[in-house]
Amino acid sequence: MLKVIHYPHPTLRHKSKPLQRVDDELAAMVREMFVLMYEHDGVGLAANQVDLPFRLFVVNLKSDPEEGEELVFLNPVISAPKGMAEGEEGCLSIPGLYGPVKRPKQVNITAYNLQGEEISATVTGLLARVVQHETDHLDGVLFPDRMSETSRADALPILEEFEINFESQRQTGGIPDDATIALRLAELERKYCG
């Protein structure tokens, strides 16, 4: 049973490994990621955010299973950034925090879908922002890391609240220690990432 993990959970800083195999179990995890994303009104969700160490994220810009297009990106690579635009971002792993982030207006993305078919597209607008935000997750980068110093300073009280909450959950046994988490991620990597 997957769930969205919150900052500062160590898996959010884990650099994901490329997937080498796709099976029914992984496809079920992807399905569950869509369900969680919709439950939390998100438009994108990366594997790290559900405590998985894979280079994979899901997107539906309409945040509604009845509308929009469900996109799955395995082993995404972003290239050819063009232009720059600032836009407000939020994150399901830091609920309640929003801030301005500058990103390229247009990027190329290549990835694979669950059927092993290659996806290659030049994307702009919201989709460009979402694929960059989610690819950042796979590299252990969170959107506050990309905010200006001033905006980040404004975000600090909220981030500190998450840190306090995380520590209290850990002390009551709700979240395992770093070594236990690292061991579980390594086992999953051995199974799916070769």
Order of alpha helices (4+ residues) and beta strands (2+ residues): alpha-beta-beta-beta-beta-beta-beta-beta-alpha-alpha-alpha
